Amino acid sequence: MKAALALSFCITCKNRLHQLRQTLRKNLDDNLMCSHLIEFVVVDFAGTDGLREWILNNFHAELASGYLKYYYTEELPRWHSSIAKNTAHLCASGEILVNLDCDNFTGPWGGMFVLNAFRRHGNRIVFHQFSGIIRDGSYGRIAIMNNCFRLLGGYDEALDPMSYQDNDMIKRLIYYGLKYITQPNPTYNKAIDNTKEEGIQYTGSQKKYIEMLIFNIAQSEQNLSEGRLIANNGVFGIRKNLFDHNGREFHPNTESYDK
């Protein structure tokens, strides 16, 4: 049993095994010396590409120690970024939550890089590991305190499935009073290239990415102008039919399992 965890990397995946094959082992190895402080949480949303089997066959020690946690659910048949991210964050135990898209690399000792930012600047920050290069895949790397994430209701699930959910989250946190900190560093900002078409592939929406973007910007700005900082009425993410690598149902509310 681990001591109190300092940080959780929260990873969502739907048929992106081809990317996790490149990033997950590397990220685990790059943070292994800090595994007593850090966990990686992977949530598989009804993937059909063999992710579960790959995890079970290749990460026995990490699953046994709790350094890696794997969950699977069929409650999100159509991809929705906010719901997916909220679910992964809900399953995490760390005091600091880091959204880590499955195509992102933490960099060597990447968890300590984030922890050191909080030690320097305090807990009332939103730490954004954006490289500054538009559409390079690093924009979603957002780290905040777990209690603050929960207080603000996570990512807004009323937005369209893709685009702007990261911007909206950052803006709500800043309006709430957190200090925005960014620290571009190519060692810790690397990601695999993707297209926007890949991003919306499983949403089931007839909208193009740009249409989702326009709608989500308008929704976010209206909420902010009206002072609505708490999303989802404070209740977010998938909370049922969520199973771990052993097939046990996990209940995020109580952090307990069915026997």
C-alpha positions, 0 to 999 in steps of 0.5 A: 500500500502506497503512502499518500500520493503526491501526483497522478498522471490521468490518461484517457484512451479510446482506440489509441493503443498505437500511441500508448505503445510509444508513450506508456512504457517510456513514461513509466520508466522515466518516473520509476524512481519517484513511483512512491509519489506518483501513479499513472491512471489509464481509463479505456473507453470501450476500446476495441484495439486490445488495450486491456490485453496489452496492459495485462501482458506487459505491466504486471509489476506496475499494476501489482504495485499500484504505480499503474492503474487501469480501468475500463468502461463501456459507459461512453460509447461516443467519445467526449473529451470532458467526460473522459478526462473527468472520469480519469481524474475522478479515479486518481488518488494524487494531491495533484492531478495532471492531464496526460493525453495518451500521445504525450511524454512526461519527459525524464523525471517529469512528475518531479518537474511538476511537483517542483513547480508547485513547491516553488509557486504554492498550491493555488496555481494552474500549471500549464505545460504548453510548449507555446507551439500551436497544435503540437499536442501539448496544450492539454497538459494541465496540472492542478490540485485535486481538491480544486479540480473537484470544487470546480466540477472538472471539465465542462461536460455541457460543451461539444465533445472536442475542442476548447475544454482545456481553455475553458478549464484554465479560464475558470481556474483563473477566474476562481483565483488561481495563478496561471503558471507556464514553464515551456521546456522541450524536455517535458512538452513532447507529444506525438503528432495528431490531426483534428480529424483523428481527435473527433473520429469517435465522437459520433458528431456530424459537426466539424472540429471548427464548428465544435470550437465555435460553439464551445467558445461561445458557451464558455464565454457566456458562462464566464460572463455570468459568473458560472465557474462550477461545471456540471453542478459539481458532479462529473465523470462516469461513476458506474460500470467502471472496472479495473484490470482484475474485472472488479467494479470500482466506485470513485465516490468511495474509492472502493471495489465490489468484493 
